[in-house]
């Protein structure tokens, strides 16, 4: 490749990087907004349990944790009330790959009185 080709390629990469940065920022902002909405509508003990779970998963690098059910699906806004009424606290059950993953998390939660 010529120097000019490489410079053009670099410009395109910078442009793509800038676009991805903007998308990432928008996604983070949206996620933070959703987290605030959940925090304001979820019981304190559930919030504390989910925060403890996130902390444990990060601290111990536990793989195979997908998160609470409520974070794993989307539905039309018109159905939110029906889903919440039907599912209740089940929406905050955490999906994991296996019993071993769940046992590992529960063990850490019990040690730290986090759950």
C-alpha positions in Angstrom: 0.0 0.0 0.0 1.1 3.5 -0.6 1.5 6.2 2.0 -1.6 7.9 0.7 -3.6 4.7 0.9 -2.5 4.2 4.5 -3.4 7.8 5.4 -6.9 7.3 4.0 -7.3 4.1 5.8 -6.2 5.8 9.1 -8.7 8.6 8.5 -11.5 6.0 8.0 -10.4 4.2 11.2 -10.5 7.4 13.2 -13.9 8.2 11.8 -15.2 4.8 12.8 -13.6 5.1 16.2 -15.3 8.4 16.7 -18.6 6.9 15.7 -18.2 4.0 18.0 -17.2 6.3 20.9 -20.4 8.3 20.4 -22.5 5.0 20.3 -20.8 3.8 23.4 -21.5 7.0 25.2 -25.1 6.9 24.2 -25.4 3.3 25.3 -23.8 4.1 28.7 -26.1 7.1 29.2 -29.2 5.0 28.3 -28.0 2.2 30.7 -27.5 4.7 33.5 -31.0 6.1 33.0 -32.5 2.6 33.0 -30.5 1.8 36.2 -31.9 4.9 37.9 -35.4 3.9 36.9 -34.9 0.4 38.3 -33.3 1.8 41.5 -36.3 4.1 42.1 -38.8 1.3 41.6 -37.1 -1.7 43.3 -37.1 -2.5 47.0 -33.9 -1.6 48.8 -33.1 -5.3 49.7 -33.3 -6.3 46.1 -31.1 -3.4 45.0 -28.5 -4.3 47.7 -28.6 -8.0 46.6 -28.1 -7.2 42.9 -25.2 -4.7 43.8 -23.6 -7.4 46.0 -23.9 -9.9 43.1 -22.3 -7.5 40.7 -19.5 -6.8 43.1 -18.8 -10.5 43.8 -18.9 -11.4 40.1 -16.4 -8.6 39.3 -14.1 -9.2 42.3 -13.9 -12.9 41.8 -14.0 -12.8 38.0 -16.9 -15.3 37.9 -17.9 -16.3 34.4 -21.3 -17.6 33.3 -23.4 -14.9 35.0 -26.0 -13.3 32.6 -27.7 -11.0 35.1 -31.3 -10.6 36.4 -34.1 -11.6 34.1 -35.3 -8.1 33.9 -32.1 -7.1 32.0 -32.3 -10.0 29.6 -35.4 -9.2 27.6 -37.4 -6.2 26.3 -41.0 -5.7 25.7 -43.2 -2.9 24.5 -43.8 -0.2 27.0 -47.5 -1.0 26.9 -46.9 -4.4 28.4 -44.5 -3.3 31.2 -47.3 -3.2 33.9 -48.6 -6.6 32.8 -45.2 -8.2 32.9 -44.3 -6.7 36.2 -47.6 -7.7 37.8 -47.3 -11.3 36.4 -43.7 -11.9 37.1 -43.2 -9.8 40.2 -39.9 -10.4 42.0 -39.0 -13.2 39.6 -37.8 -10.5 37.3 -34.8 -10.1 39.7 -33.8 -13.7 39.7 -30.3 -14.0 38.3 -29.6 -16.2 35.2 -26.4 -18.3 35.4 -24.9 -21.0 33.2 -24.9 -23.8 35.8 -25.5 -24.8 39.4 -21.8 -24.6 40.0 -21.8 -20.9 39.1 -24.8 -20.3 41.3 -23.2 -22.2 44.2 -20.0 -20.1 43.9 -21.9 -16.9 44.0 -24.1 -18.0 46.9 -21.0 -19.0 48.8 -19.4 -15.6 48.4 -22.7 -13.9 49.3 -23.0 -15.9 52.5 -19.4 -15.2 53.5 -20.0 -11.5 53.1 -23.6 -11.3 54.3 -24.4 -9.8 50.9 -27.5 -11.9 50.1 
